[in-house]
Amino acid sequence: MRIGAHVAVSGGLAKAVGRGAEIGCEAIQIFNQSPRMWRPTAYGDDDFAAMREALEATSIDAVLIHAVYLLNCASDDNEIARKSLDSLVQSLRIGDGIGADGVVLHAGSAKTGDVAKAIARAGKVIKAALKETDSCPLHLENTAGAGGTLGRSFGELAALIDAAGADDRLGICLDSCHLLASGFEVRDADSLAAVLDECVGLVGVERLGSLHVNDSQAPFGSNVDRHAYMGDGEIGEPGLAVFLSEPRFEGLPCVLETLRRDRQSEDVALAMTLRKRGLARRRRK
């Protein structure tokens, strides 16, 4: 497992690498543009080369791009669907340019409409984005389940993958906070193993692409997406140690998205310590 954090890209892509290295990351996640705006940042080949060069000088060997929050690939509004496609294509093209491990996507929301139809619409947009880009993987993130968001279950994630043509580039990103909030118990090893059995049974182990490790302010099954700092939420340090030491997560990039501003390096170090703690406990069993 390669543990790291979401870092800012202000000043350029290469600056993000430096920020990640400074706080001890083995993996980083970035936004390729402002997450609250449709307007893309105009990166070019020189930016991509500078980031790749910066990475070579660090121990960071995994990069994720998080698609912007405005995207709703499932929208029945033609303008929103078109903007979502254009933005997703832009993210994937930047992923191609920097050799990213994947673009992480919230597929969209059915809102109060028909979920099956929303999945079909999202699949159409995702399939088109993959067709317009080269090789960067796309990881569909599981959701906490509120507001008609797609991906609250492994069945929905599998349906999204099928609707997008089951392309080999498609994978999933599992978020610990979202799993707990959507009613999946992740805080003990046996329960997490059962969750993963269901996941790989429906999606396939080969599609496990990346992880977000976040504690949760909201309780189990609440369907509320509220991240907490590491160890300060409903999952807690023992539960996070379980999540970080799950054998089927070995080798995956694992990103903290919620860090204390004045102790980011300590939060990354804590995640690494919890992983070691979880592995040691599994060995003792």
N, C-alpha and C positions, 0 to 999 in steps of 0.2 A: 504494500500500500504506500502511495506517495501522498503525504499529508501537506496541506498548505492552506491558502486563504484567498479570498477575493481581494484584489488590490486595484487601486485607481490607475488610470492611464493618462492623467493630466500631464502634459509635457511631452507625450508621445509613448508609443508602444514599448520602446526600450526602457523608459523610466519605470514602467510597471514591473519589469524584471528586477530592476534594482530595489524597488520597494519590497518585492517578495523575498529577495535574497537577504535583505536587511533584517527581516523578522523570522528568518530560518525556514522558509518554505521549501518543500520538495516539489510542490505543484502550485500553480496560481490559476485564478479565474479572473477574467476581465469583462467589462462591457466594451464593445467595439464602437459605441457611440453613447450619447446621453440616454439613459434608460427611460427617460420621460419625454423624449422628443423623437419625431419621425426623421428629422434631418440627419443624414449619415455624415460621419467624419471621413474626410477624403484622404485615406491612407493609400500609399502607393508602394511600388517595389522597393524604394529606398527605405521606407519605414519597416517593411517586412524583413529586409536584409539586416537592418540595425537590430531588430528584436532577436532574430536568430543568432546574430553575433553576440548579443548580450547574454543570451541563454547559455551559450557555450562556455562562458566564463563563470557560471554558477553551478550549483548542484540541483537546480530546478530542471526537471526533465518531463514535465507534463504541463500543458496549457489548455484551459477551457475558456470558451467564450460564452457568455450568457446573453442570449437574444433579449432585446428590449421588452419591457413589460407591456408596452402598448399593443403588441401583436395579439390578434385573435384570429387564428387561422380558421376557426369555426364560424366566423361571423357570417350572417346572411345579408350584411350590408356590402354591396359590391366594392365600394370605395375602401372600406376597412380591409376587406379581403385582399384587394390589390396592394394596398400599402403594406399589409402583413407579408405578402409574397415578396415584394421588393426588399423589405427590410431583412427578411430571412435569407434571401439570396445574397445580400450584402454581407451578412454575418458569415455565411458559409464561404464566400469568396475570400474574406479576410482569413478565415480558418485555413483555407487552402494556401494562402500566401505565407502564413507563419508556421504552417505544419502543426496546427492545433490538434489535440487529441479528440476534440469534439465541440460542437455548438450545443449548448443546453437550451431547451425550448419548453416554455409553458404552452401547450398546444392550443389552448383557447377555452372558451366557455360556451355552453349551450344556453346559458342564462335560464330562462323559464321554458325554453323550447324543447323539441324532441332530441334526445341525446344521440340516438342512432343517426339522425340526419346531420347533426352537428359533427359527429365523428366523420361522416362521409365528406362533408365540406372541408374539414381540417385535413383529411387525408389527401384530398385533391390539391390543396395548396402545398402541402409538404412534398408530395410527389413532384409537383412542378418545380419547386425550389431545388430538389435533388437533381432533376434533369438539367437545370441551368448551371449547375456547379460540378466540380471535378471529383474530389475525393474526400473532403473533410466529413467525418462522421457527424450525425445528428442524434443527440440524446434527448428523448422525451422525458420530462420530469414528472414524477408522481405528484399529486396535489393533495391538499388537506381536505378538499371536498365541498367547500362552501361555494355558493353562488353559481352552481352548475358547471364548475370547472371540470374539464375533461382530464382523466388520468388518476382519478381517486381510487381506482382498483386496478389490479393487474389485468383483469378482463378488459377494462377500457383501454389500457396501454396496448394490449395485444390487438384489440380492434383498430386502434389508431395505426399501428404498424401494418396491419393487413390492408387498411383503407389507403395507405400510402404506397402500396405495392410490395410490401415486405422486402424492401431494398436492403442489401447487405450493409449499407452504411447506417442503417437505423439501429439505435440502441436505446437504453433507458438510463436515466440518472435517478437514483433513489435518495430521497431526503429523509433523514431520521425524524425530524420534527413533523413533516407531512405524514409519514407513516403512522406515527403515534396518534396524531390528530384525526386521521381517517380510520382509526380503529384497528391498527396492526400493532400487536405487542412486540416491542423490540428490546425490552429491558432485561431479559434473561436469555441465556444461550439457547435453551430448548425452544422457547417461543419464537425467537428470531430465526432459528433453523427451520421451523415450520412455515414461517412467513416466506422465507427464501425458497422452500420447496414449492409453495404455491406459485411464487413468482416465476421460477425457472420452468415449472410445468406449463405455464401459459405463454410465457414470453421466450424462454430459452436462455440457458446460462451464457451463451455466446453473446447475448445482447446486453448483458450487464456492462455498462460503459463507464460510469462515473458515479461519485457519491457527493452529497452535501451532508456534512455533519453539523447539525444545529440542535441545541436543546429547545424545549418547548415551554412557553408560558402557559399554554392552554392544556387542559387534561386530556387523557386518553379518550378517543372517540368524539371529541368536541367539534370536529370539522372546522376548527379555527386555526388559521395560519398566523401564529405569533412566535417568532424566534426568541429564544433566551440565550444569554451568555452560557458558555460551556460550564456545566455543573450547577447552574443556578435555576434550572427548570424542572419539569416533570420527569424528564429522563434521568437526570442526575449523573454524577461521575460513574457510579457502578454500571448504569445502563449504557452510557456512552462507551465505557471500556468493552462491554459486550459487543456493541455495534462495530467498533473499530477493530475488533479481533476476529470477526466472522471470517472463516476460511475462504468462502467463495468471493470475498471482497479483495483477496490478495492480488496485488499488482495494480489495482485501480487508483486513479487520481481521486483524492478525497479532500474537499474544500470546506473550510469554515467560512460562513457568510456573515456571522455576527461576532465581531470582536470589540473588546473594550478599546477605545481610542488611545488610551495612555498605556496599554499593556498588550499590544498586539502580539509581540514576540512571546510573551508569557502564555497567551492563549494557544498559540501554535505549539509551543513546547508542552503545554498541558495535554493537548490532543495526542501528541507522540507518547507522553508518559502513560496516558490512559490505555493506549494501544498495547504498550509493553505489559501493563498490568493485566489487561484482558488476556493476552497471549499466555502469560505466566499462569493465570488461573486455569485456563483451558488445559495446559500441560499437566497441572497437578491433578486434574480430573482423570 
